[in-house]
């Protein structure tokens, strides 16, 4: 899953309106469509993550500040999965890394949403 995320993020065409892959528009946010993109914690996260993976940090920050952290989590997750495959078992530190990654993801989404919301209102 992390490898797919890295591949999709690196191959997306990112604009202020959407992320597209080979002319196909990426996922639309149903919550953002109902309440507005500033009121949705995840709106802009896909575009931001893809822009970060392509080195467009300023654009990524403007789409959703949390996407930068999510883009950093993708290779970290891939390395953890490869380590599990190499060892042939899940070690205790893998569980600790998973919990830390989950907390970072939640913090990035909510923190990025709060930054975006308060900086634009």
C-alpha positions in Angstrom: 0.0 0.0 0.0 2.8 2.4 0.8 4.6 1.6 -2.4 1.3 2.3 -4.3 1.0 5.6 -2.5 4.5 6.6 -3.4 4.0 5.6 -7.1 0.7 7.4 -7.3 2.0 10.5 -5.6 5.0 10.7 -7.9 3.0 10.3 -11.1 0.1 12.6 -10.3 -0.5 15.9 -12.1 -1.3 18.3 -9.3 -3.2 21.6 -9.7 -5.1 23.8 -7.3 -8.3 22.1 -8.3 -7.4 18.4 -8.3 -4.8 15.7 -8.7 -5.1 13.7 -11.9 -3.5 10.5 -13.2 -3.3 10.1 -16.9 -6.2 12.5 -17.4 -8.4 10.9 -14.7 -9.4 13.1 -11.8 -8.5 11.8 -8.3 -11.0 11.2 -5.5 -13.5 13.9 -4.7 -14.2 14.7 -1.1 -17.9 14.2 -0.2 -17.6 15.9 3.2 -15.8 18.9 1.6 -18.5 19.1 -1.1 -21.1 19.3 1.7 -19.5 21.6 4.3 -16.8 23.3 2.2 -13.1 22.5 1.9 -11.9 24.6 4.8 -14.3 22.8 7.2 -13.2 19.3 6.1 -10.1 18.0 7.9 -8.9 15.9 4.9 -9.6 18.2 1.9 -6.4 18.8 -0.1 -4.5 16.0 1.5 -4.1 13.9 -1.6 -2.9 16.9 -3.6 -0.6 18.0 -0.8 0.9 14.6 -0.5 1.5 14.2 -4.2 2.9 17.7 -4.5 5.4 17.0 -1.6 6.5 13.8 -3.3 7.2 15.8 -6.4 9.2 18.5 -4.4 6.6 21.2 -4.6 6.6 22.0 -0.9 5.1 25.5 -1.2 2.1 24.2 -3.2 1.8 21.2 -0.8 1.6 23.6 2.2 -1.1 25.6 0.5 -3.2 22.5 -0.3 -3.0 21.0 3.2 0.0 21.4 5.6 -0.4 17.8 6.9 0.3 16.3 3.4 4.0 17.0 4.0 4.0 14.7 7.0 1.9 12.1 5.2 4.4 12.1 2.3 7.2 11.4 4.8 5.2 8.6 6.4 4.9 6.7 3.0 8.6 5.7 2.6 8.9 5.1 6.4 6.0 2.7 6.2 7.5 1.0 3.2 10.8 0.5 5.0 9.0 -1.0 8.0 7.1 -3.4 5.8 10.3 -4.4 4.0 12.0 -5.0 7.4 9.1 -7.3 8.4 9.4 -9.2 5.2 13.2 -9.5 5.7 12.9 -10.8 9.2 9.9 -13.0 8.5 8.1 -11.8 11.6 6.7 -8.7 13.3 9.0 -7.5 16.0 7.9 -5.4 19.0 9.4 -2.2 17.7 7.4 -2.6 14.5 4.2 -2.2 16.6 5.7 0.8 18.3 6.6 2.3 14.9 3.1 1.6 13.7 1.5 3.4 16.7 3.9 6.3 16.2 3.0 6.5 12.5 -0.7 6.5 13.3 -0.4 9.3 15.8 1.7 11.3 13.4 -0.9 10.8 10.7 -3.8 11.9 12.9 -1.8 14.8 14.2 -0.8 15.9 10.7 -4.3 15.7 9.4 -5.9 17.5 12.3 -3.0 19.9 12.8 -2.9 20.8 9.1 -6.7 21.3 9.1 -6.5 23.6 12.1 -3.6 25.6 10.5 -5.5 25.9 7.2 -8.7 26.8 8.9 -7.3 29.5 11.2 -4.9 31.0 8.6 -7.7 31.4 6.0 -10.5 32.8 8.3 
